[in-house]
Structure formats: structure tokens, C-alpha cells
Amino acid sequence: MKPIFIVLIVVGSILILLLGHLFAIYFIFLRFYKRFTLEAIDKDFDKNPKYADQKEKVYAAKKEILNKEHIEIDIISPDNLRLHGYYYDLKRKKAVIFFHGAHSDPFIIFGTQALSFLEHGYNVLIVDLRAHNKSEGKYLSYGKHETIDIKCWIKYAKEELKLEEVVAYGTSMGGTALSLSSPELDPTFVKKMVVDCSFTSMRNLINHLINTQHIPSFLFLGGLEFLAKHIVKAGFDDFYTPDYLKRNQIPTLFVQGTLDSVASKDFLIDNYNDCASDKELLLVEGAEHTMAFVVGGEEAFKSLYNFLEKRV
């Protein structure tokens, strides 16, 4: 074989590998950041064996909460996205506002908690964060831009729903965004926060997920960060939640399951230790990511309401 043909074969092989590598990075980027349909989200949950023991409970709670009387609300964010929410109005002056995680169905994640809060006399507002379900947006940002949604909904609750106080409850990405928002929230209105299985930064989350899957990060981490910065406008180091929680004035309950395979216990420790406000910690034995109150049941809810009713 002539040398020129050998060179062409080698160069062609390298180009094919390079293109394949770039395609893989872009596929991973879309898997992390692009919005999913609600059907795809529910399908992912349904086939995940880690949630097998909780499915019956969460599906029953989702069906029950969806069948309760509620109204649907649309608001416009400061960056001109239509955001959607579901409001359960008991005609009380207090409410809990739920902020869900990345690529999750809020009625699966919060159905159990929402039913409990209604029983305890709270109005309930469940929102679709940007790039989820009925809210607009092409990409999620794992906390950075979701802070806009959180502050917008809390403002709406005070000015339009005429509530006198709220509990802000965020899970996973929602808990991270809530932590980032905390220094700007009014503690005379947002009386308590629940931060459930959140993380500290996108870099820490990515590294943790990579390490648990034993994937060599150098193969795609740089390319993934480049796409996140330039398409989503959210770099891996754009935030570190403990820096924000150091300025938090709102009493906060930190929640996590001991079997959480997404949010590292190190995230919980760093967030809890650096939080400047009054704080408590609830660890639920045997609970996976976002499932603390489904698994913890009555005992977990007892700890939650003891915290919410405590005067500080």
C-alpha cells in the first residue's frame, strides 16, 4: 500500500473518531440541559429501578393531588418567559411554594408533600420551572437562571395572591436555586425554607455523577462546559451555594436521604455548615434522591412540622 493511502486512512480514522467524540459531547449536553417532555420524564422515572419501591405511593399521590380543585396560573418572568403554576387555594393567608428538580415531574416529586400541607391548612403553589412542562424555555441551567423564576413566583405570591407568609420548598435543582436566591428573599414574608437534596455547584455535581459512574471526565468535561457556557450561559463555576447561604436569614431545614445517588452527602454538609440562619437537619434512612418524605412517612413529616411551627 502506498504511503499516501496509509496517511489518508490514518487521517480519516482520526477525523471519524473526532467527529464521534464531538457528537457524544453534544448528546451529553442535550441530555443534561435540554428540556424533556413530561412523558419522557415520567418514563425515565418509571423505568428507574431505584424508585421501584416508591412508585405505587407517588403515583397514588400524584393522582389525588391532580384531582383536587385548583387553578392554573401563568406569569411572565423578567426575561420574558411564560411560567406556569398550579394553585390550591384554601383561602388561608399562608402557603407553601414548591420548586422541583431538573427533568422531574413536580407532581411525582411533590404529590405526597402537597397533600400533607393541604391537610395542615396551607395553600399550595406548585410551579413548573423554566424549560419544564407548561413553562417556556429551551434549556435548564441547574440553578443559575431558575433563581429568576423563584423570585418571580414569590413576588407574585405576595402581590397578586395577597399571601401574608410562605414556606419555600426546593428539591434538587430547585433547592439549589432556592439557596442561591436566599440572600435576596424577604424573611418577613418567606418565613421558612426547606432545601431537599440540593447540590453546591454544577462542577461538583458533574464530578460526583461522573465518579459514581466511573467515567473518565477528561474525555468530555471541557466540551460540555464550553457548550453550557455558550448556549445556556451557565458555567460550571458560576455559583457555589454555601457562599450564598452564608448570607441567608431565613430558617432552613436541610433534608436528604441516606441512599441519595445524585446529591452527595458532602453537598449537604457544606450547605448546612455554611448556612448562617437558624437551621436543622433531617436525614431519612433508606431514601433515594427526592424521596425523603415518601420513605420517611409520618416520622419525617413530624420533624418537618416541628421545624415549621418553631418560633425563632
N, C-alpha and C positions, 0 to 999 in steps of 0.2 A: 504494500500500500504506500502511495506517495506521501511524503511528509505533509504536503498541503492538505490532503484529505484528513490526516490524523489531527492536524491543527483545527480544521473545521469541525470535526467530530467533538473534540475537547471543548472548543468554544461553544458549540451548540448545546452540549450537555450542561455546561456551566450556566448558559442563559436559561435553559429549561428549569434547572434547579433554582435559579434566582427568581424566575417568574413564579414558580411554585411556592417559594418561600414568601414572596410578596403577597400572593393570593391568600396564603394561610394567615398572614398577619391581618389582612383586611377582613377575612372571615371572622377571626377572633375579635377584631374591633367591632364588627356588626353584632356579634353575639353578646358583647358586653354593653354596647352603648345604644344600639338602635331600638326603637320601640317595638314591642311584640304585640300581636293581637291578644285579646283576653282569652280567646280559645287556645292559643299556643301556650299562654301562661298556665292556664288550668290543666292543659295536657301534660306539661312538664311536672307540675305538682303531683298529678295523679299517678304518673309512672315512676316517681321518685320513691325508692324503697325505704328511705329514711323516714318518710311520713306515713308509712303503711298503717301504723297503729293509731294514728290520729285522724285518718280520712273520714271515718264514719261520723266522728264528733264535729269536725269542721264543716262537712257538707250539710249536716243537720242544722248547725248554727247559721250557715250562710242562707239556707232556705228560709229559716224562721225570720231572720232579720230582714231579708228582702221582702217578705210578705207583710211586714209591719208597715203601718201608714207612714209615709214620708214624702217630702217634696224634693225635686231635683233643682239644683241651683247652678247657674253659670255666672262667672265673673271674669273680668279681663285683667290680666296681670300688667304691671308697669312696662314689661317688654312685649306687650300686645299679644299674649296668648290667651285663648279662651280656656278657662279652667272650670272643671265640673265637680260638683259635690252633691251629697245626699244628706238631707237634714231631717232628723227625727225630733219633733218638737213636742215636748210635754208641757209647754207653757211655763217652764221654770226659767229662772234667771241665771242658771249655771249650766255649762255644757262641757263635754269632752270633745276635742278635735283630734281625729286620728290621721296620722301621716305614715303611709305604708313604705315598704322597701322596694328595691329595684326589681322590675319584672315580676311583680306579685299582684294577686287579686286581693284588693283590700277587704272583700267580704269573706274570703277564706282566712286571711291573716287576723282580721278583727271581729269576725262574727261573734265569737264566744265572749270577748270583752265588751262589745257593744251591747249585747243583750243584758249583761250584768250591770253595766252602767245605767241602762234604762230602768232596770229593776230598782236601782238605788236612787232614782229620781233625777238623773242627769239628762238633759237634752244631748243628742249625739249628732255630730257632724263628721261624716266620713268623706274624705276628698280623694279625687284622682290627681296625683301629682303630674306634672308635665310629662308628655310622651307616654302616658298610660291611659288605657281605657277610653273614656269620653273627653279627656282633656287634650288640647292640642300640643304639638311639639314633636319633632322628629327624633331627637336624641335625649337621653337622660344623662346626668352629669355626676351621679353618686354623691350629691350633697351640695355642690357649689351653687348651681343655679336654682335648685329646689328651695333654697333659703328664700328666694323671691316669692315663691308660692306660699310658704309658711307664713311669712309676714303679711302677705296679701289676705290670706284667709283669716288670720287673727284680727286684722283691721276690720274686715267685713263682719266678723262675729260681734265686734264691739259697736260698730257704727250702724250697721244695717239690721242685724239680728237683735240688737239692743240688749245683749247679754251683759251681766254685771261681773261675771268671772268665768274663767275657763281653765280646764286642765288640758295641757298639750301633751299628746302621746305619740311618740315616734318610734317606729320599729326599723331596724337595719339602716338602709339609706335614709329613711325618714327620721330615725333617731339621730343620725349623723348630721343631717341638715338642721334639725331642731337644736342640737348642740351648737352648731355654727351660728344660729340665729339668736341664741340665748342672751348675749350681751345687749341686744337691741330690743328685747321684749320688755314690756311694762310689768313688773312684778305685782303691781296693784290690780292688774287685770288677769294676767296669766299666773294663777295662784300656785300651781304645782306643775312639774314636768315629769313624764315617765319616759326614760330613754332605754329602749329594749334592744339588746343585742346589736349595738352600733359598732362602728369602727373608728379609727383615728385619722387615717389618710388613705387616699387611693393607692399610693405606693405600698403602704403597709398591707392593705387588703390584697392587692395583686400578688405581692411576695408571699403572703400567707397561703393564698389559694394555690399558687404555683408549687410551694414547698410541700403542701399536703398531697399534691398530685404527682410529685417527683418529676416535674417538667423542667428542663434546663432553660432558665429565664433568658439567658443571653441570646437565645435563638429568635425571640420576637419582642422582648420588652421595650427596646428602643423604638422599634417601628410602631408599636401600639401606643406608646406615649406621644410620638410625633403626630399620629392621626388624632388622638384625643385633644392635643393642644390646638391643632389647626382646624379641626372640624367641629369639635364640641366646645372649644375654648375653655377646656378644663384640664390643666396639667396634673400630674401625679402628686406634685408637692404644693399645690395651690392652697391647701389648708391642712392644719393639724389640730384636731378638735380640742385637745387639752389646753391649747393656747386660748381658745375662746371660752372654755368652761372656767378658766381662771378668773373670768370677769362675769360669770353667771351669778345673778342674785336670786334666782328662783329655786326654791326647794325641789330637789330632784331625786327620784327613785331610779336607780340603775338596776336593770333586770337582765338576766341571762340564764340559759340552760346549760347544764354541765356537759351535755353532749353536742354543743353547738359546733358544727363542722365548717361554718362560714366565718363567724366572728371569733377571733382568738380571745382567750381569757386575758392575754396581755393588753388587748384593746380596752377591755373592761377595767382592768386595774389602773391603766394610765388615765383613763377618763375619770374614774372615781377619785383617784388620789389628787388630781389637779382641780377638781371642781371646787369652787370657792364657796358655794352656797351650802345651806343645810342639805344633807344628803343621807340616803340609806341605800343598802344593797340587798337585792333579792336574787339568790341563786336557786334555781329549780332543778332538783336532781332528775336526771334522765331525760331532760327536754332538749330537742333539736332546735335549730335556728327558727325563731319566731313562734315557737310552740310552748313557751313557758307557762302561759295561763291555761292552755288546753291540757297540758300534762299535769301542772301543779294543782289545778282544780280549786277546791274550797280553801285549802291552806294558803295557796298563792294569792287568791283574792282577799283573804283575811289580812294578809300583810299589806296588800295594795290599799285597802280602805283604811286600815290603821294609819298608814302614811298620809293619805289624803285628808283624813279628819284631824290630824295632829296640828295643833296650833304652834306656830314658830314665831 
